[in-house]
Amino acid sequence: MACCRAEKYKWCKDEPVVGYRDPKEYCLFHAPKGEKSVSSEAFNSRVFKKIDAAKTTKQPCDLSGTIFEGDISFGHFNKNNPLPPVRFSGATFSGLANFFEATFSGEAGFLGAKFSGRATFSQAKFSGEADFSWATFSGRAGFLKTIFSTARFNGIVIEEKIRFDGVDLKGVSFLDTDIRKMDFINCHWPIKPLQFLPGRLQERLLDNTWYKRLTGISGRRVLYDENTLSNRKYGEPEKIKKVELLYRRLKQKYKEEHDEQEVSNWHFGEKEMFRKGNWRRRYVPFGSITNIYWLSSGYGERPIKSIISLVFLICGLSFLQALTGLVPSSVEPVHGIESINGICDIKDIEKLWALIINTLQFVTFQREPMFRPNTLNGEFIKLLSRILIPLQAALFALAIRNRFRR
């Protein structure tokens, strides 16, 4: 008689069954913990023999649904003796799951696996995709200097903490996972490239602390899931929302840890996903407050962008003021200037400088600026100057604060 789980896990249909007091009969691999009729060491030896047999035949090893009796270590499957493509989907690791320095030569499937005790994958190397989607980690798990080709930690359940230390996360997905229960120490995140800089140059700039602080334009660290978003015109709204939630959770995590540098980085990512989640916010330059917030100051995180926007705003409103016409506030000409009526009147530096100073006098609500509007349109431009320029100056101050509050 075959194992009662052979219908679900077809790989065990030829495995001998073991005695069990329940009317159901199980193979050694699927028998519940404590009912295998062999010691934990003997069970582990049987697991290793099955892996070795798969290696000999150059076939993937299927251990899906296996219930491990106790502690087990796969460390001897190292770079000199790598594991074959292996599947632990739906498996239950009852004790310590030790994959320290284990080498996976192909795909490694941990889909829906349960780690009841501690799990360590430190210094393990995954040559193929590692899929931990929907796995449950009841104890602590560590990934110290683990090497991933690509990996999925989608929808996993974390009851304790998962620690990533010195891990390259450029191919690791965290969709549908509460990322706040993960610690990231000295990890390497993907960098969102700027269109006018090569990716490698950006990585070097991002490593330069002073360049980052002064400019804020050396690229930003992102999640792999953002880089996998479609470039179609209207994107993938549902996936964008999931990535936005990941960024929000990361921002919240680092707020609680008082790590302001990380807060700023993930705040930018959160706002960027919110902006791209709607076609109007994404493609209409002034179609929303979020888009204006991005254009004017990089969500309050880019000082250089903020000061450039402030200078353009002052100059632009000054030119508009010149187009609508200005006359001296007093009877006498100001510095020999009787009036300004159009761009042609501000060709020389003296008039141009006087025009900009006059706009700043409007903004600071001086009683008698050098010039005053002589048209209704000019009064409207004056009102806009008094509203927009102080707002942009406040955004610049916010960006400076955010950049240097570390």
C-alpha positions in Angstrom: 0.0 0.0 0.0 1.3 3.4 -0.9 1.7 6.4 1.4 -1.6 8.2 2.0 0.0 11.4 0.7 1.2 9.9 -2.6 -1.7 11.4 -4.4 -0.5 14.9 -3.5 3.2 14.2 -3.5 3.6 11.7 -6.3 7.3 11.2 -5.8 6.7 9.1 -2.7 4.4 6.5 -4.2 7.1 3.9 -4.3 8.5 4.6 -0.9 7.8 1.9 1.7 5.2 2.8 4.4 5.9 2.7 8.1 3.7 1.6 10.9 1.4 4.3 12.3 -1.5 3.9 14.8 -3.8 6.0 12.7 -5.7 4.0 10.0 -3.7 6.0 7.5 -0.3 4.8 6.4 2.6 7.1 5.7 6.0 6.7 4.1 9.0 7.5 6.2 9.3 11.1 4.8 5.7 12.1 5.4 5.1 10.3 8.7 4.4 12.8 11.5 7.1 13.8 13.9 7.7 11.1 16.5 5.9 8.4 14.4 8.7 7.5 12.0 10.0 4.5 14.0 13.5 5.7 13.5 15.8 8.1 15.2 16.4 11.6 14.0 19.9 10.7 12.9 18.7 7.7 10.9 16.0 9.8 9.3 18.5 12.5 8.2 20.7 9.8 6.8 17.8 8.5 4.6 17.2 12.1 3.4 20.9 12.5 2.4 20.8 9.1 0.6 17.8 10.3 -1.5 19.7 13.5 -2.3 22.8 11.6 -3.3 20.7 9.2 -5.5 19.3 12.2 -7.3 22.8 13.6 -7.9 24.0 10.2 -9.3 21.1 10.2 -11.8 21.5 13.9 -12.4 17.8 14.5 -11.6 16.1 17.0 -9.4 15.5 15.9 -5.8 11.9 16.2 -4.7 11.4 16.3 -0.9 8.2 18.3 -0.9 5.9 17.7 2.1 8.7 16.0 4.1 8.4 16.3 7.8 11.8 16.5 9.3 12.2 14.7 12.6 14.5 17.1 14.4 17.7 19.2 13.7 19.2 18.6 10.3 22.3 20.1 8.7 23.0 20.3 5.0 26.4 22.0 5.4 28.3 19.1 3.9 26.6 19.8 0.5 29.1 22.6 -0.1 30.8 23.9 -3.2 32.7 20.6 -3.5 29.6 18.6 -3.1 26.6 20.8 -4.2 23.0 20.0 -3.8 21.1 19.1 -7.0 18.0 21.1 -7.9 15.9 20.4 -4.9 12.3 20.9 -3.8 11.3 21.4 -0.1 7.8 22.8 -0.9 5.4 22.3 1.9 8.1 20.6 4.1 8.2 21.0 7.8 11.5 21.5 9.6 10.8 20.6 13.2 14.1 21.6 14.7 17.2 23.6 13.5 17.3 23.8 9.7 21.0 24.3 9.1 22.0 25.2 5.5 25.3 26.9 6.5 27.6 27.1 3.5 25.3 24.8 1.5 25.6 25.2 -2.2 22.5 24.8 -4.5 23.5 24.0 -8.0 20.0 24.6 -9.4 16.6 25.8 -8.3 15.7 25.5 -4.6 12.0 25.4 -3.8 10.8 26.2 -0.3 7.3 27.2 -1.3 5.0 27.0 1.7 7.7 25.3 3.9 7.4 25.6 7.7 10.5 26.4 9.8 9.3 25.6 13.3 12.8 26.2 14.8 15.7 28.3 13.9 16.9 28.4 10.3 20.3 29.5 9.0 21.3 30.0 5.4 24.4 31.9 6.2 27.1 31.8 3.5 24.8 29.5 1.4 25.0 29.9 -2.4 21.9 29.6 -4.6 22.9 29.3 -8.3 19.3 29.1 -9.4 16.1 30.7 -8.2 15.4 30.3 -4.5 11.6 30.3 -3.8 10.6 30.9 -0.2 7.1 32.2 -1.1 4.4 31.6 1.5 6.9 29.9 3.8 6.4 30.3 7.6 9.3 31.2 9.9 8.4 30.5 13.5 11.9 30.9 14.8 14.7 33.3 13.9 16.3 33.0 10.5 19.6 34.3 9.3 21.0 35.0 5.9 24.6 36.1 6.5 26.6 36.7 3.3 24.1 34.5 1.4 24.5 34.6 -2.4 21.3 34.6 -4.4 20.9 34.5 -8.1 17.2 35.4 -7.8 15.0 34.7 -4.8 11.4 35.1 -3.8 10.2 35.9 -0.3 6.6 36.6 -1.3 3.9 36.3 1.2 6.0 34.7 3.9 4.9 34.6 7.5 7.4 35.8 10.0 6.8 35.2 13.7 10.3 36.2 15.0 12.9 38.0 12.9 14.7 37.4 9.6 18.1 38.9 9.3 19.9 39.7 6.0 23.5 40.6 6.6 25.9 41.4 3.8 23.5 40.1 1.2 23.1 41.3 -2.4 19.4 42.0 -2.8 19.4 42.9 -6.5 17.4 39.9 -7.4 15.3 39.3 -4.3 11.5 39.9 -4.3 9.5 40.7 -1.1 6.0 41.2 -2.5 3.1 40.6 -0.1 5.5 40.2 2.9 5.6 42.3 6.1 9.1 43.5 5.5 9.1 45.3 8.9 10.1 42.0 10.5 13.3 41.8 8.5 16.6 43.4 9.4 18.9 44.5 6.6 22.6 45.0 7.6 25.2 46.1 5.1 23.0 44.8 2.3 23.3 45.8 -1.4 20.1 47.1 -2.9 19.5 47.8 -6.6 20.1 51.3 -7.6 17.5 53.2 -9.7 19.6 54.6 -12.6 19.4 58.2 -13.6 18.9 58.6 -17.4 21.9 60.8 -17.8 24.4 58.7 -15.8 25.7 55.1 -16.4 24.7 52.7 -13.6 28.2 51.9 -12.6 29.1 55.6 -12.2 26.0 56.0 -10.1 27.0 53.2 -7.7 30.3 55.0 -7.1 28.6 58.3 -6.5 26.1 56.7 -4.2 29.0 55.4 -2.1 30.3 59.0 -1.7 28.7 60.3 1.4 29.4 64.0 0.8 28.1 63.8 -2.8 24.9 62.2 -1.6 24.4 64.8 1.1 25.1 67.8 -1.1 23.3 66.8 -4.2 20.8 64.0 -3.5 20.9 63.1 -7.2 23.2 60.1 -7.2 20.4 57.6 -7.7 18.4 55.9 -5.0 18.3 52.4 -3.6 15.1 50.6 -4.6 13.5 47.2 -4.2 14.0 44.6 -6.9 10.2 44.5 -7.2 10.2 48.1 -8.5 12.7 47.3 -11.2 10.5 44.4 -12.4 7.5 46.7 -13.0 6.3 46.8 -16.6 7.2 49.7 -18.8 3.9 49.6 -20.5 2.1 53.0 -20.8 -0.2 52.4 -17.9 2.0 50.0 -15.9 0.7 47.5 -13.5 -1.5 49.3 -11.0 -2.0 46.4 -8.6 1.7 45.5 -8.4 2.6 49.2 -8.1 0.3 49.4 -5.0 2.1 46.4 -3.5 5.5 47.9 -4.0 4.2 51.2 -2.5 3.1 49.3 0.6 6.6 47.7 0.8 8.2 51.1 0.8 5.7 52.4 3.3 6.5 49.5 5.7 10.3 50.1 5.2 9.9 53.8 6.0 7.8 52.9 9.1 10.4 50.4 10.2 13.3 52.8 10.0 11.3 55.6 11.7 10.9 53.3 14.7 14.6 52.7 14.6 15.3 56.5 14.2 17.4 55.9 11.1 16.6 59.1 9.2 18.8 58.3 6.2 16.8 55.2 5.5 13.6 57.0 6.1 14.3 59.5 3.4 15.3 56.9 0.8 12.2 54.7 1.3 9.9 57.8 1.6 11.0 58.8 -1.9 10.2 55.3 -3.2 6.8 55.3 -1.5 5.9 58.7 -3.1 7.2 57.6 -6.5 5.0 54.5 -6.5 2.0 56.6 -5.5 2.7 59.0 -8.3 3.1 56.2 -10.9 0.0 54.4 -9.7 -2.3 56.8 -11.6 -1.9 57.8 -15.2 -2.8 61.4 -14.5 -0.3 61.8 -11.7 2.4 60.0 -13.8 2.0 61.7 -17.2 0.5 65.1 -16.7 3.3 67.4 -15.4 1.0 69.6 -13.2 -1.9 67.1 -13.0 -1.7 66.6 -9.3 -0.1 68.0 -6.0 2.1 64.8 -5.9 3.5 65.6 -9.3 4.2 69.2 -8.4 5.8 68.0 -5.1 8.1 65.7 -7.2 8.9 68.3 -9.8 9.7 71.1 -7.3 11.7 69.3 -4.6 11.9 65.5 -5.2 9.3 64.9 -2.5 11.2 67.2 -0.1 14.3 65.1 -0.4 16.4 66.8 -3.2 18.0 70.2 -2.1 19.6 70.8 -5.5 16.3 70.2 -7.3 14.6 72.5 -4.8 17.0 75.4 -5.3 17.0 75.1 -9.0 13.1 75.2 -9.0 13.3 78.3 -6.7 15.6 80.2 -9.0 13.5 79.3 -12.0 10.4 80.4 -10.2 11.8 83.8 -9.2 13.2 84.4 -12.7 10.0 83.2 -14.4 7.7 85.3 -12.3 10.0 88.3 -12.8 9.9 87.9 -16.6 6.1 87.7 -16.4 6.0 90.8 -14.3 8.1 92.6 -17.0 5.7 91.4 -19.7 2.7 92.9 -17.9 4.5 96.2 -17.3 6.0 97.9 -14.2 6.3 101.6 -13.3 8.3 103.2 -10.4 6.5 103.3 -7.1 7.6 106.9 -6.6 7.3 109.8 -9.0 11.0 109.8 -9.8 12.7 107.1 -12.0 14.5 104.4 -10.1 18.2 104.2 -11.1 17.3 106.0 -14.3 14.6 103.4 -15.2 11.3 105.1 -16.0 9.3 101.9 -16.7 9.7 98.3 -17.7 7.4 97.2 -20.6 8.4 93.9 -22.0 11.5 91.7 -22.3 13.3 94.2 -24.5 13.5 96.6 -21.6 15.6 94.3 -19.5 18.4 93.5 -21.9 21.0 95.1 -19.7 22.1 93.6 -16.4 21.1 96.6 -14.3 17.5 96.4 -15.3 17.4 92.6 -15.0 18.8 92.8 -11.5 16.4 95.5 -10.5 13.5 93.4 -11.8 14.6 90.4 -9.7 15.1 92.5 -6.6 11.7 94.0 -7.1 10.1 90.6 -7.3 11.8 89.7 -4.0 10.5 92.9 -2.5 7.0 91.8 -3.5 7.6 88.5 -1.8 8.8 90.1 1.5 5.7 92.5 1.5 7.8 95.7 1.4 5.5 98.7 1.5 7.3 100.6 -1.2 9.1 98.3 -3.7 11.1 100.0 -6.5 8.4 99.2 -9.0 4.7 98.5 -9.0 2.4 96.8 -11.5 0.4 99.1 -13.7 -2.1 96.5 -15.0 -4.5 94.0 -13.5 -2.5 91.1 -14.9 0.5 92.5 -13.2 -1.3 92.6 -9.8 -2.2 88.9 -10.4 1.5 88.0 -11.1 2.4 89.9 -7.9 -0.1 87.9 -5.9 1.3 84.6 -7.4 4.8 85.6 -6.5 3.8 86.2 -2.9 2.3 82.7 -2.7 4.5 80.5 -4.8 8.0 81.7 -4.0 7.6 81.4 -0.2 6.1 77.9 -0.7 9.1 76.9 -2.9 11.5 78.4 -0.4 9.9 76.3 2.4 10.3 73.2 0.3 14.0 74.0 -0.2 14.4 74.5 3.6 12.6 71.1 4.1 14.9 69.4 1.6 18.0 70.9 3.3 16.7 69.7 6.7 16.0 66.2 5.4 19.4 66.0 3.8 21.4 67.1 6.8 19.4 65.7 9.7 21.3 62.4 9.6 
